[in-house]
Amino acid sequence: MPITTVKMTAAEFFAWCDLPENVDREFELVRGEVVEMSLPRMQHGVVSSLVGRALSYYLDSGKPGEASADAALWLADDTIRGPDLMFYDRELTADELSARACEVVPLLCVEVLSPSNTPAEMTDKIDQYFGRGVKLVWILDPDDRTVRVVRPDELEKTLDEADTLTGNGVLPDFSCPVIDLFRRPRAAN
């Protein structure tokens, strides 16, 4: 639900976010309206970390790219979203890394569902990501322990813990058992 009555541009939004009363809060800008994001649960953070680990392993195998967590993504002059993770097909430059919101289109956006997320909100985010040129979206549901795999102009599929998540032609050779995205590996004895 919007928390301001006046629509804003991205520049106005970032200035508003820098006000002392807003500094320690999380917001997105959706079609000019400021939306406050709820604090994620611990489970959300752990799942995000496990996906980040899988993407790091992929990069460590010699694949080109860059992964980012909890950063702002510029989608339009009036829309700034914060996917839980993004994956780019190249390393970002120093200027791109220092930007307030990344304008480089990622190949992949990852969302980890929170109890406050609605199906309509997630459909809207996916449409906005695809409208900007994102090629793949993974939506992880920590409660159901599933991953929705969504690509533009393709039927989406839902994977469960018995399945293996792949890069779906977007991240070549990426492969990770879905179960590994919902549990921490045990330390070797």
N, C-alpha and C positions, 0 to 999 in steps of 0.2 A: 504494500500500500504506500503511495507517495506520502512524503512527510513535509513537502513544501507546496505552496499554492502557486508559485511562479515557476514557469518553465525556464530551464537554463541551457546554455551551451556547455560544451566540455570545459572551456576556459573558465567560465563562471562557476561551474561545478567544482573544479579543483581549488579555486579561491575560497569557495564556501567550505570545502572540506578542511581547509587550513585554519578556519576560525577556531579560537581556543576551545569553544564548547563542542567542536566536532572532531578534534584531533585524534582522540582515542576510540573513535567509532568507525564502523565499516559501512560504506555506502556503494551503490551502483547508480548510474544515471541511465534511465530507460526512457527513450523518446522525450528527453527534456525534463523528466520527473525524477526527483531524488528518492531512492528507495533504500531504507536502512536494512542491513543484513543482520540476521541474528548470529550470536556467537555459536560457532559449531561445537558439537559434543566431542568428547575425547575420541570416541569411535571414528568420527569423521576425520580427525587429525591422523589417527593411526592408519586408516585406509589410504588417505592421501599420501602419507609417507611411504606406504608399501608400493603404491603405483609409481611414485617418484623413484623408489629403489629399482623397480623393474625397468623404468626408462633409463636410469643411470647405468644399469648392467648392459643395456642395449648400446648405449654410447661407449661404454668401456670396451665393447667388442670391436670397436673400430668404425662404427657407423658415424657418418657426419650428422651434426645437429646440435641442438641446445634445448635443454628442458628448463622450464620456469614454473615456480609455484606461487600462488597467491599474488599475482601481478595484475595490473589493470590492462585491459585490451580495448583499444579504440575501435569501435565498430561503426560509428557515424558521428557527425558533429554534435549530436544530442544523445549519444548512447555510449557509455563506458561500462563494460562488464568486467567481472573478476573471476574467470574460470579457476577452479582449484589447481589445475595444472595445464600447461601448454607445452607443445613440442614443435620445434622449428627444424627445418631441413638444413640449417647452417648455423654456425656460431654468430651471435649477434655482435655488432660493433659496439665500441665504447659509447658512442652517441646514442645508439638504440637502447643500450642498457641503462643509460642515465635519464632517459625520457620518463615523464610522469606516467604516461600510458603508452604501451607499445603499439605502434602503427603497423609493424610487420605482421603479416597474416601467418599464424601458425598452421602447421599441417593438421594438428590434433588439438582439440580442447577436451579436457576431462572435468567432469562434474561429479562430486560425491554428494549424494542426496542427504539433505537434512530434514528433520520432521516438518519444518515450515515450508519446504518446497511443494508446490502444487503441480499436477500434470500440465496445466495450462502454462504455468511459468516456465517449465522445462521445455515445452514445445516452442514457446516464444524465443527462449535462449538459443535453441538449436537452429531455428529459422534465421535468427540474427547472425549466428556464427556462419552458417552456410551462405547467407547473403553477402558476407564479407569475403568469402572464398575459402573458409576452413574445409578440409577434405574429409575429416573423420571426427566423430564425437563419441566418447565413451561416457556412459552415465552409470556410476556404481551405486548400488543400493546396499548399504551395510546391513540393514535389517533382513532383507531377503537373500543377501549374499549372491547377487546377480550383477551382470554387466550388460547394459543395453548398448549395442553397437549400431551406430547410425551413420549412414553416408548419404550424400545428396543423390536423389533419383534412384535409390535402391531400397528394397524392403529391409527394414531394421530387423535385427535378431537379438534375442536375449540369451545370454550364456549363463549357466549355473556352475557350481563348484566342480562338476564332473568334466567341464569343457576346458579348452585351451583358447586363450585370447591371442589373436594374431594381429599383425599390422594391417590386415585387410587391403593389401596392395598399396598402402600409403607409407607404412614403415616396413621396408623390405626385411624379411627374415626375423621380424620381431615375433616372439612366442613366449607366453607365460601362462602357466596353469592358473585358472581363475581362483582356485582355492588359495593360492599364494598371495592374492590381493586382499584377503580377509583374515589372514593369520600371520603372526610373526614366525619366522623360521626358528626352530629350537637350536640352541647352542650345542655344538658338538662336545661330547664328553671326552 
